[in-house]
Amino acid sequence: MTGADTVNDVKAWLARAAMAGCGMLAALLAPAAAMAAGGAATQAHGAGRSVVLITIPGLRWTDITPAVTPVLWRLAADGSAGSLVAKTALTGSCPADSYLTLNSGASAQYRLPSGRCAPLPAVTPTAAAPASSTTSQNEAWPAHLAAMPRLVRYNEQFSTRPDWGLLATAAGPGQCATAVGPGGALALASQAGNVASYVPGAGTDARSAIRNCPLTVAGLGSLPPASARQGPAARARALRSADQAAGRIIAAAPAGAIVVVAGLADGPVPHLQAIIVSGPGYSRGLLTAASTRRPGLVTITDLTVSVLRWRAQPRPAAAVGSPIMRTGRGPLAAAVRALIGQDTVVQVYRTTAGWFFLGYAAAEMLIVLVIALALRGGEVGRRRRRRTAYRVALVSAAAVSAGTVLAGLVPWPVLPHPALLLYGLGLGWSAVIAALALAGPWRRSPLGPPGFVSAVTVLVIALDVITGSHLQRDAPFGQAGLVGGRYYGIGNCALVSYAAGALIWAAWAALPALRAGRRSRAVATVGAIGLFAVVACGWPEFGAKVGGTMAMVPCFLLLLAAIGGARITAGRAMLIAVSGIAAIAAVAVLNYLFPAVTGSSDIGAFVGQVLHGSAGSILQRKASANAGSLTGTWFTPLVPAVVAVTGLMLARPGWFRLRTLARALAAQPLLRPLLTAVWLAGLLGWLADDSGVSVPAAGLPFALPLAIVIVTGIAGLEGADGMSGMATKDRTAARSRPGG
């Protein structure tokens, strides 16, 4: 990469960051723009165009160059380019997984008992086929996959409910679909394994079969990994061969056809794959879809529904994915560098995120242990130094959540040493946030520094999701694009940090009104912050987070009841318990009825699935994923124990001889409901989100340090007023403290 290329990439990144700063106006105009673009595309493809889908498993943008793959490079220059998330049921998809997912429009898989990739099933001619001795290798004939019923049964153990044969129906009633190669046959096979028109290879004799059918799926075989014993030379030879075969198929495509080249399957190491779409409506652009809301990024399930749309065939209500659309782009070379940068981003997340969270939690525990041992003792001076050390260290640790998100303001993926830059920038921003929290006029309040860090965390995440989720993309607390679970909105790892931060911020902001005896103003303050946080989290065009909304609403109602002095009766407890479900149900119905206003999201799509009777499998799949999260890593089974013990400590501090916590709870009546709400946010986030136990696991390193700072700060005040404004004998002195 030249210096000029780097400068151009940095300029493009800064332009996107500036666009993100346009804020609410851009977010509100986006649905209308998307609807207009969708309408134009529908008009372009409404006649039902021929579609030729060429698959090259393992194809990445680092492979496509003018010298090695001239056909694919020209196709990308004339068409639209993008990155494809090849994840199916598992991260690290196999070719068979990808073809089965294309076939059915839903995540599917097939593995050997060892867990390794299974070979593509054999394809045999039916009894009506001509004798092989007199039949050209590339003449089309009906064929059969004897293994298909077995593959269907294999996928019955999962909850994805594939619609077998869905891709083949895109040909239309009375129309044929041609499969080229075993991969194409697997993509177009019926549930019984029948393929109407099959060509074994992509030779010149396949032209008539491709031209005679409005839909062709050609599987050209997987590329060998560059890390294999043969090295890059073998991959380059395979690329040239695939490029030539793709050229023959493209030459045989009917006039006006939409041609797609997609790099299905991941190979030994998961990567984003290359995808090119060329034809009417896709000239010199960048691919995107409502499923990702990211320019240049689409998913494998988007392909099946897109083929249905291009062929003007109806899409089943239960189908997963969104139609692939086109946005503008600059020169192809710059677009390819950006797409390679997308893969760099996901590789940084894949290789570092797990170690980051493990090291993050371990470092916090070590800090607490060192401070407790080094400054142990009951002397007044030693206790004061211990509280100060806790405050500085743990406030700085909690600031990491917002700091790593703010790292996205710098174009680290296109600069040298991207991983080092990401975490270095994250720590730098964390230090800035912590310095402001500890040096501001609010520093003398027990909730001052924690409240400031919480406010910054919530505002950074909320404003990011309102403006398009640009900063969180593949950040440690953001969305993991390679995992294929979430591409926009609030990421699962940020959920508890966001919810706990909103609650602590709200309590801190209500303190001045409580001290002045203005309870109604305090309630209004908490209500306003809660409404902002919940809307940013749950609105389909913003955070689009179902589990987060279900968790936050009851927690804020508990905090509001405590601040307002309302007693929690059995009836009120019941209303609070169902409030989160009711809130997200209302948002879902609005999203279903008015998608152009509220934005495209899975939230509204779920309502349609309920109406069409297909929601049960989705709920079952999410419940299965939640339960499966308990065995994700060796340390995840420890998280439920930590959550349970933390709850018991809060409820019965005397059982654990936590004198500091007991003293703080006794001194400040509002502390228990606040900490209870924070703890409940982690518990409900765990239960309501399909990521399960990983939700509180990622939030504990944020919530626990701030809770320790608050508790030790309140316990260290002599008769302190810190929070409630109701439990001190010297109210006047407390009010005189700067920042309260």
C-alpha positions in Angstrom: 0.0 0.0 0.0 1.4 3.4 -1.0 1.4 6.5 1.1 -1.2 8.0 -1.1 -3.4 5.0 -0.7 -3.1 5.3 3.1 -4.0 9.0 3.0 -7.1 8.2 0.8 -8.2 5.5 3.2 -7.8 7.8 6.1 -9.8 10.5 4.3 -12.6 8.0 3.5 -12.7 6.8 7.1 -12.9 10.4 8.4 -15.7 11.1 6.0 -17.7 8.2 7.4 -17.0 9.4 10.9 -18.2 12.9 9.9 -21.3 11.3 8.4 -21.9 9.4 11.7 -21.9 12.8 13.5 -24.9 14.0 11.6 -26.9 12.4 14.3 -30.6 12.1 14.6 -31.4 13.8 11.3 -29.5 11.1 9.3 -31.1 8.3 11.3 -34.6 9.6 10.7 -34.1 10.1 7.0 -32.5 6.7 6.5 -35.7 4.7 6.4 -37.2 7.0 3.7 -34.0 6.7 1.7 -33.9 2.9 2.0 -37.6 2.7 1.0 -36.9 4.9 -2.1 -33.9 2.8 -3.0 -35.8 -0.4 -2.5 -38.6 0.8 -4.7 -36.2 1.7 -7.5 -34.6 -1.7 -7.3 -37.9 -3.5 -7.2 -38.9 -1.7 -10.4 -35.5 -2.7 -12.0 -35.9 -6.4 -11.2 -39.7 -6.7 -11.3 -39.7 -8.5 -14.7 -37.8 -11.5 -13.3 -34.3 -11.6 -14.7 -32.2 -14.6 -15.3 -29.7 -15.3 -12.5 -26.3 -17.0 -12.7 -24.8 -17.7 -9.3 -21.1 -18.9 -9.4 -19.7 -20.1 -6.1 -15.9 -20.4 -5.3 -15.6 -21.5 -1.7 -12.7 -19.7 0.0 -12.5 -16.8 -2.4 -11.4 -13.6 -0.6 -10.6 -10.1 -1.9 -6.9 -10.6 -1.4 -7.2 -13.2 -4.2 -8.8 -11.0 -6.8 -6.3 -9.1 -8.8 -6.1 -8.0 -12.5 -3.1 -10.3 -13.0 -4.3 -13.5 -11.4 -8.1 -13.3 -11.9 -8.7 -10.9 -14.8 -12.3 -12.1 -15.4 -13.4 -11.5 -11.8 -11.6 -8.2 -11.7 -13.4 -6.9 -14.8 -16.7 -8.2 -13.4 -16.1 -6.3 -10.1 -15.1 -3.2 -12.1 -18.4 -3.2 -14.0 -20.6 -4.5 -11.1 -20.9 -4.1 -7.3 -18.5 -5.5 -4.8 -18.9 -6.6 -1.2 -17.8 -8.9 1.6 -19.9 -12.0 2.4 -20.3 -13.4 5.9 -20.2 -17.1 5.1 -21.2 -18.2 8.6 -24.0 -20.7 8.6 -24.9 -22.5 11.8 -21.3 -22.4 13.0 -18.5 -19.9 12.7 -16.0 -21.6 10.3 -18.5 -22.9 7.8 -17.8 -25.8 5.5 -18.7 -26.0 1.8 -21.5 -28.4 2.5 -22.9 -26.0 5.2 -22.9 -23.1 2.7 -24.6 -25.0 -0.1 -27.3 -26.3 2.3 -27.9 -22.8 3.6 -28.2 -21.5 0.1 -30.6 -24.4 -0.7 -33.0 -23.6 2.2 -32.5 -19.9 3.0 -31.7 -20.8 6.7 -28.6 -21.8 8.5 -27.9 -25.5 7.9 -24.9 -27.7 8.4 -23.4 -31.1 7.9 -20.3 -32.4 9.7 -18.6 -35.7 10.1 -18.8 -37.4 13.6 -15.3 -36.0 14.3 -16.7 -32.4 13.7 -14.6 -31.9 10.6 -16.1 -30.8 7.3 -17.9 -33.5 5.4 -17.3 -33.8 1.6 -20.0 -32.8 -0.8 -22.4 -35.7 -1.4 -22.1 -37.7 -4.7 -24.4 -36.8 -7.6 -25.6 -39.6 -9.8 -27.8 -39.5 -12.9 -31.3 -40.8 -12.7 -32.6 -43.8 -14.6 -33.8 -41.5 -17.4 -30.3 -40.1 -18.0 -28.4 -41.1 -21.1 -25.6 -43.7 -20.9 -22.3 -42.0 -19.7 -20.4 -43.5 -22.6 -22.3 -41.5 -25.1 -23.0 -38.4 -23.0 -20.7 -35.3 -23.0 -19.3 -34.4 -19.6 -21.2 -31.1 -19.8 -24.6 -32.1 -21.1 -27.4 -31.5 -18.7 -29.4 -34.4 -17.3 -31.7 -35.1 -14.3 -29.7 -36.2 -11.3 -30.1 -37.3 -7.7 -28.3 -36.8 -4.4 -28.9 -40.0 -2.4 -27.5 -38.4 0.7 -30.0 -35.5 0.8 -32.7 -37.2 3.0 -29.9 -38.0 5.5 -28.7 -34.3 5.5 -32.3 -33.2 6.1 -32.6 -35.6 9.1 -29.2 -34.4 10.4 -30.5 -30.8 10.5 -33.7 -31.7 12.4 -31.7 -31.7 15.7 -31.3 -27.9 15.3 -34.0 -25.2 15.5 -33.3 -23.3 12.3 -36.1 -25.0 10.3 -34.6 -24.9 6.8 -37.0 -24.6 3.8 -35.5 -27.3 1.7 -35.5 -26.6 -2.1 -36.3 -22.9 -1.6 -33.6 -21.7 -3.9 -34.8 -23.9 -6.7 -38.3 -22.4 -6.6 -36.7 -19.1 -7.7 -36.7 -20.5 -11.2 -40.5 -20.0 -11.2 -43.4 -22.3 -12.1 -42.7 -24.4 -15.1 -39.1 -23.1 -15.4 -35.9 -25.0 -15.0 -32.8 -24.5 -12.8 -29.4 -25.7 -13.9 -26.9 -27.0 -11.4 -23.2 -27.1 -12.4 -20.9 -29.3 -10.3 -21.7 -31.1 -7.0 -22.0 -27.8 -5.1 -24.6 -26.4 -7.5 -26.5 -29.7 -7.2 -26.6 -29.5 -3.4 -27.8 -25.9 -3.6 -30.7 -26.8 -6.0 -31.7 -30.2 -4.7 -35.2 -30.9 -3.5 -35.8 -32.3 -0.1 -35.8 -35.8 -1.7 -32.5 -35.0 -3.4 -33.8 -34.5 -7.0 -32.1 -32.1 -9.4 -33.9 -31.4 -12.6 -30.9 -30.3 -14.7 -27.4 -31.2 -13.8 -24.0 -30.5 -15.6 -20.9 -32.1 -14.0 -18.4 -29.4 -15.2 -18.2 -25.9 -16.5 -16.9 -26.7 -20.1 -18.0 -25.1 -23.3 -20.8 -27.6 -23.8 -22.6 -26.3 -20.7 -23.7 -23.1 -22.5 -27.0 -24.5 -23.8 -28.0 -25.8 -20.4 -27.2 -22.4 -18.8 -29.0 -20.4 -21.5 -32.1 -22.6 -21.5 -32.8 -22.1 -17.8 -33.4 -18.8 -16.0 -31.5 -19.9 -12.9 -28.0 -21.5 -12.8 -26.0 -22.3 -9.7 -22.4 -23.3 -10.6 -20.1 -24.7 -7.8 -16.5 -24.4 -9.0 -14.8 -26.2 -6.1 -13.0 -24.9 -3.0 -9.7 -23.1 -3.1 -6.8 -24.7 -1.3 -5.7 -22.7 1.8 -2.6 -20.5 1.3 -1.1 -22.0 4.5 -1.2 -25.5 3.1 2.0 -27.4 2.2 1.8 -26.4 -1.4 1.7 -22.7 -0.3 0.5 -19.7 -2.3 1.5 -21.2 -5.6 -1.2 -23.9 -5.5 -3.8 -21.3 -4.5 -2.7 -19.1 -7.4 -3.1 -22.0 -9.9 -6.5 -22.8 -8.5 -7.5 -19.2 -8.7 -6.5 -19.0 -12.4 -8.5 -22.2 -13.1 -11.6 -20.9 -11.3 -11.3 -17.5 -13.1 -11.2 -19.3 -16.5 -14.2 -21.5 -15.6 -16.1 -18.4 -14.3 -15.4 -16.7 -17.6 -16.9 -19.6 -19.6 -20.1 -19.5 -17.4 -20.4 -15.7 -17.6 -20.0 -15.9 -21.4 -22.9 -18.4 -21.5 -25.2 -16.2 -19.3 -28.4 -15.0 -21.0 -28.4 -11.3 -22.0 -29.5 -9.0 -19.2 -28.9 -11.7 -16.6 -27.7 -10.9 -13.0 -24.4 -12.6 -12.5 -23.2 -13.3 -8.9 -19.8 -14.7 -7.9 -19.6 -15.6 -4.2 -16.8 -17.0 -2.1 -18.8 -19.4 0.1 -17.4 -21.2 3.1 -14.6 -20.2 5.4 -11.9 -22.8 5.1 -9.6 -23.6 8.0 -9.6 -20.0 9.3 -12.8 -18.0 9.2 -12.7 -14.9 6.9 -15.0 -12.6 5.2 -15.5 -13.9 1.6 -15.7 -12.0 -1.6 -19.0 -11.4 -3.4 -19.6 -9.6 -6.8 -23.0 -8.9 -8.3 -23.1 -7.6 -11.9 -26.1 -6.8 -14.0 -28.9 -4.3 -14.3 -29.1 -2.1 -11.1 -25.6 -3.2 -9.9 -23.2 -1.2 -11.9 -20.0 0.1 -10.2 -21.3 0.0 -6.7 -20.9 -1.4 -3.2 -23.2 -4.1 -1.9 -25.2 -3.8 1.3 -28.4 -5.2 2.9 -30.8 -4.3 5.6 -29.6 -7.4 7.5 -26.3 -5.8 8.2 -26.8 -2.0 7.6 -23.1 -1.9 6.7 -21.9 -0.7 3.3 -20.0 -3.5 1.7 -21.3 -6.3 3.9 -24.0 -9.0 3.2 -24.7 -12.4 4.6 -25.1 -15.8 3.0 -28.8 -15.9 3.9 -29.2 -12.7 1.9 -28.3 -14.5 -1.2 -31.3 -16.9 -1.3 -33.9 -14.2 -0.8 -32.1 -11.9 -3.3 -32.3 -14.6 -6.0 -36.0 -14.9 -5.3 -36.4 -11.2 -5.6 -34.4 -11.0 -8.8 -36.5 -13.7 -10.3 -39.7 -11.9 -9.1 -40.8 -14.9 -7.1 -42.6 -14.7 -3.7 -40.5 -14.9 -0.5 -41.8 -17.1 2.3 -42.6 -15.1 5.5 -40.2 -17.3 7.5 -37.3 -16.7 5.2 -34.1 -15.3 6.8 -32.1 -12.5 5.2 -32.7 -9.3 3.2 -32.4 -8.4 -0.4 -28.9 -7.4 -1.5 -28.9 -3.7 -2.6 -26.3 -1.4 -4.2 -24.8 1.8 -2.8 -22.2 4.1 -4.6 -18.5 3.6 -4.5 -15.3 5.2 -5.8 -12.6 3.5 -7.8 -12.5 -0.3 -7.5 -9.0 -0.4 -6.1 -10.0 1.8 -3.2 -13.1 -0.2 -2.6 -11.1 -3.5 -2.6 -8.7 -2.0 0.0 -11.7 -1.1 2.2 -13.1 -4.6 1.8 -9.8 -6.1 2.8 -9.8 -3.7 5.7 -13.2 -5.2 6.8 -11.6 -8.6 6.9 -8.7 -7.2 8.9 -11.1 -5.8 11.4 -12.9 -9.2 12.0 -9.6 -11.0 12.2 -8.4 -8.6 15.0 -11.7 -9.3 16.8 -11.5 -13.1 16.3 -7.9 -13.4 17.5 -7.9 -10.9 20.4 -11.4 -10.3 21.8 -11.5 -13.5 24.0 -8.0 -12.8 25.4 -9.0 -9.1 25.9 -12.0 -9.9 28.1 -10.1 -12.6 30.0 -7.2 -10.3 30.7 -9.5 -7.4 31.5 -11.3 -9.3 34.2 -8.1 -10.9 35.5 -6.3 -7.5 35.7 -9.2 -6.0 37.7 -9.2 -8.8 40.2 -5.4 -8.5 40.6 -5.7 -4.8 41.1 -8.3 -5.2 43.9 -6.2 -7.9 45.5 -3.0 -5.9 45.4 -4.7 -2.8 46.9 -6.4 -4.8 49.6 -3.2 -6.5 50.7 -0.8 -3.5 50.3 -3.1 -1.1 52.1 -4.7 -3.4 54.6 -5.4 -2.2 58.1 -7.9 -0.2 60.0 -6.1 3.1 60.6 -8.0 6.1 59.3 -5.1 7.2 57.0 -4.7 3.7 55.6 -8.4 3.4 54.9 -8.4 6.7 53.2 -5.5 5.7 50.9 -7.1 2.4 50.2 -10.4 4.1 49.1 -8.4 6.5 46.9 -6.5 3.7 45.3 -9.7 1.8 44.6 -11.3 4.9 43.1 -8.4 5.7 40.8 -7.8 2.1 39.6 -11.4 1.0 39.2 -12.8 4.1 37.7 -10.0 3.8 35.1 -10.9 0.2 34.5 -14.6 0.9 34.0 -13.7 3.6 31.4 -12.3 1.0 29.1 -15.8 0.1 27.8 -16.3 3.6 26.3 -12.6 4.0 25.4 -12.5 1.0 23.1 -15.6 2.2 21.3 -14.1 5.7 20.9 -11.1 4.1 19.3 -13.2 3.7 16.2 -12.8 7.5 15.6 -9.4 6.7 14.2 -9.1 4.5 11.0 -7.1 1.8 12.8 -8.0 -1.1 10.3 -6.2 0.6 7.4 -3.1 1.6 9.4 -0.1 -0.6 10.3 -0.4 -2.8 13.4 -4.2 -2.5 13.6 -4.6 -4.6 16.8 -2.0 -2.6 18.6 -3.7 0.6 17.5 -7.2 -0.5 18.6 -6.2 -1.4 22.1 -3.7 1.4 22.4 -6.3 4.0 21.4 -8.8 2.3 23.6 -6.6 2.6 26.7 -5.7 6.2 25.7 -9.4 7.2 25.6 -10.0 5.4 28.8 -7.3 7.4 30.5 -8.8 10.6 29.2 -12.3 9.7 30.5 -10.9 8.5 33.9 -8.9 11.7 34.3 -12.0 13.9 33.7 -14.0 11.7 36.1 -11.5 12.0 38.8 -10.6 15.6 38.4 -13.9 17.2 37.8 -15.9 19.2 40.4 -18.0 16.0 41.1 -15.0 14.1 42.4 -15.9 14.5 46.1 -19.2 12.7 45.7 -19.3 8.9 46.1 -21.2 8.7 42.9 -19.4 11.5 41.1 -16.6 9.7 39.2 -18.7 6.5 38.7 -21.6 8.6 37.5 -19.4 10.5 35.1 -17.9 7.4 33.6 -21.4 5.9 33.3 -22.8 8.9 31.6 -20.0 9.0 29.1 -20.4 5.2 28.4 -24.1 5.5 27.8 -23.8 8.6 25.6 -21.0 7.2 23.5 -22.9 3.9 22.8 -26.3 5.6 22.4 -25.1 8.3 20.0 -23.2 5.7 18.1 -26.2 3.5 17.5 -28.5 6.5 16.7 -26.0 7.5 14.0 -25.5 4.1 12.5 -23.3 2.0 14.8 -20.1 3.0 13.1 -17.8 3.0 16.1 -18.8 -0.3 17.6 -18.2 -2.4 14.6 -16.0 -5.3 15.7 -14.7 -3.4 18.7 -14.4 -5.5 21.8 -17.7 -4.2 23.2 -19.3 -4.0 19.8 -20.7 -6.3 17.2 -18.7 -9.3 15.9 -19.3 -9.3 12.2 -17.6 -12.7 11.6 -19.8 -14.4 14.2 -22.8 -13.4 12.1 -25.1 -12.7 15.0 -25.3 -8.9 15.0 -24.1 -6.2 12.7 -25.7 -3.0 14.1 -27.2 -1.6 17.3 -26.0 -2.4 20.8 -23.7 -5.4 20.9 -24.2 -8.2 23.4 -20.9 -7.5 25.1 -22.0 -3.8 25.7 -25.5 -4.6 27.0 -24.8 -4.8 30.7 -22.3 -1.9 30.6 -24.9 0.2 28.9 -27.8 -0.7 31.2 -25.7 -0.5 34.4 -24.2 2.8 33.2 -27.6 4.3 32.5 -28.9 3.3 36.0 -25.8 4.8 37.8 -25.9 7.9 35.7 -29.6 8.4 36.5 -29.0 8.0 40.2 -26.1 10.4 40.1 -28.1 13.0 38.1 -31.0 12.8 40.6 -28.9 13.6 43.7 -29.1 17.4 43.6 -32.9 17.3 43.5 -33.0 14.7 46.2 -30.8 16.8 48.5 -33.1 19.8 47.9 -36.1 17.7 48.8 -37.5 17.9 45.3 -38.5 14.3 44.9 -40.7 15.0 41.8 -37.8 16.6 40.0 -35.5 13.6 40.9 -38.1 11.2 39.5 -38.4 13.3 36.3 -34.6 13.3 35.9 -34.4 9.5 36.3 -37.3 9.1 34.0 -35.8 11.3 31.3 -32.5 9.4 31.3 -34.2 6.1 31.4 -36.5 7.0 28.4 -33.4 8.2 26.4 -31.5 5.0 27.2 -34.4 2.6 26.5 -35.3 4.3 23.2 -31.7 4.3 22.0 -31.5 0.7 23.0 -34.8 -0.7 21.7 -35.9 1.4 18.8 -35.5 -0.6 15.6 -33.5 2.0 13.7 -31.2 2.6 16.6 -30.1 -0.1 19.1 -32.6 -2.7 18.0 -31.9 -4.7 21.2 -34.8 -6.9 22.3 -33.0 -8.4 25.3 -31.6 -5.1 26.5 -35.0 -3.4 26.4 -36.6 -6.2 28.3 -33.9 -5.9 30.9 -33.7 -2.2 31.3 -37.4 -1.2 31.6 -38.0 -3.2 34.9 -34.7 -2.0 36.4 -35.6 1.7 35.8 -39.1 1.2 37.2 -37.5 -0.2 40.4 -35.2 2.8 40.6 -38.0 5.2 40.0 -40.1 3.6 42.7 -37.3 3.9 45.2 -36.6 7.5 44.3 -40.3 8.4 44.4 -40.8 6.6 47.7 -43.4 4.2 46.2 -43.9 0.9 48.0 -43.6 -2.2 45.8 -46.8 -4.1 46.3 -47.6 -7.5 44.8 -49.6 -5.9 42.0 -46.8 -3.4 41.2 -44.2 -6.1 41.3 -46.2 -8.0 38.7 -46.5 -4.9 36.5 -42.7 -4.3 36.8 -42.0 -8.0 36.0 -43.9 -7.8 32.6 -43.0 -4.2 31.8 -40.0 -5.1 29.6 -41.9 -7.6 27.6 -44.8 -5.2 27.1 -42.4 -2.4 26.0 -40.6 -4.5 23.4 -43.9 -6.0 22.2 -45.3 -2.5 21.6 -42.1 -1.6 19.6 -42.3 -4.8 17.6 -45.9 -4.2 16.6 -45.1 -0.6 15.6 -42.1 -1.9 13.6 -44.3 -4.5 11.9 -47.0 -2.0 11.0 -44.9 0.9 10.0 -41.5 -0.4 8.9 -40.8 2.7 6.7 -41.0 4.9 9.7 -39.4 2.8 12.4 -36.8 1.2 10.2 -36.1 -2.4 9.0 -35.4 -4.8 11.9 -35.8 -8.3 13.1 -38.0 -6.9 15.9 -40.9 -6.3 13.5 -40.1 -9.3 11.4 -40.7 -11.5 14.5 -44.3 -10.2 14.7 -44.8 -11.4 11.1 -43.4 -14.8 12.1 -45.8 -15.0 15.0 -48.7 -14.3 12.7 -47.5 -16.9 10.3 -46.9 -19.5 13.0 -43.1 -19.8 12.5 -42.0 -18.0 15.7 -41.7 -21.1 17.8 -38.6 -22.3 16.0 -36.9 -18.9 16.5 -37.7 -18.9 20.2 -36.4 -22.5 20.5 -33.2 -21.6 18.7 -32.6 -18.6 20.9 -33.3 -20.6 24.0 -30.9 -23.3 22.8 -28.2 -20.7 22.1 -28.7 -19.2 25.6 -28.3 -22.6 27.2 -25.3 -23.4 25.0 -23.5 -20.3 26.1 -22.8 -22.0 29.5 -20.3 -24.3 27.7 -18.8 -21.7 25.4 -15.4 -21.6 27.2 -13.8 -23.1 30.3 -14.6 -20.1 32.4 -18.2 -19.4 31.4 -19.7 -21.8 33.9 -18.2 -19.6 36.6 -20.2 -16.6 35.6 -23.6 -17.9 37.0 -21.9 -18.5 40.3 -20.5 -15.0 40.3 -23.9 -13.6 39.5 -25.6 -15.7 42.2 -23.0 -14.9 44.9 -23.1 -11.2 44.1 -26.8 -11.2 44.5 -26.5 -12.9 47.9 -23.8 -10.5 49.0 -26.2 -7.6 48.2 -29.1 -9.2 50.0 -27.3 -10.6 53.0 -23.9 -8.8 53.5 -23.7 -10.1 57.0 -23.4 -13.7 55.8 -20.2 -12.8 54.1 -18.9 -10.4 56.8 -18.9 -7.5 54.4 -18.8 -4.8 57.0 -18.1 -2.0 54.5 -21.1 -3.0 52.3 -23.4 -3.3 55.3 -22.3 0.1 56.6 -22.9 1.7 53.2 -26.3 0.1 52.8 -27.3 1.3 56.3 -26.1 4.8 55.7 -27.8 5.3 52.4 -31.3 3.9 51.8 -31.1 4.4 48.0 -27.9 2.4 47.6 -29.7 -1.0 47.9 -32.3 -0.4 45.2 -29.6 1.1 42.9 -27.3 -1.9 43.3 -30.2 -4.3 43.0 -31.3 -2.7 39.7 -27.8 -3.0 38.4 -27.6 -6.6 39.4 -31.0 -7.3 38.0 -29.9 -5.8 34.6 -27.2 -8.3 34.4 -29.5 -11.2 35.4 -32.3 -10.2 33.0 -29.8 -9.5 30.2 -28.5 -13.0 30.6 -32.0 -14.6 30.5 -33.5 -12.4 27.8 -30.6 -12.5 25.3 -29.6 -15.4 23.1 -26.0 -14.8 23.9 -26.8 -16.0 27.4 -24.1 -16.0 30.1 -21.7 -14.0 27.9 -23.9 -10.9 28.5 -23.2 -10.6 32.3 -19.7 -11.9 31.8 -18.8 -8.9 29.6 -20.6 -6.5 31.9 -19.1 -7.6 35.2 -15.8 -5.8 34.6 -17.7 -2.6 34.2 -20.4 -2.9 36.9 -18.4 -4.4 39.7 -15.6 -1.8 39.8 -18.1 1.1 39.9 -20.1 -0.7 42.6 -16.9 -1.1 44.7 -16.1 2.6 44.3 -19.6 3.7 45.2 -19.8 1.4 48.3 -16.3 2.3 49.7 -16.9 5.9 49.0 -20.2 6.0 50.9 -18.9 3.9 53.7 -15.9 6.2 54.1 -18.1 9.3 54.7 -18.8 10.1 58.3 -22.6 10.1 58.4 -22.5 10.8 54.7 -25.4 12.1 52.7 -23.8 10.8 49.5 -27.0 9.8 47.8 -30.3 10.0 49.5 -30.2 13.5 51.0 -32.2 11.9 53.9 -29.8 10.1 56.2 -27.4 12.7 57.5 -27.3 15.0 60.5 -25.2 17.6 58.7 -27.2 18.3 55.6 -25.8 21.7 55.1 -22.2 20.6 55.1 -22.9 17.8 52.6 -24.6 20.3 50.3 -21.6 22.5 50.3 -19.4 19.9 48.7 -18.6 20.7 45.1 -20.4 18.4 42.6 -22.4 16.7 45.4 
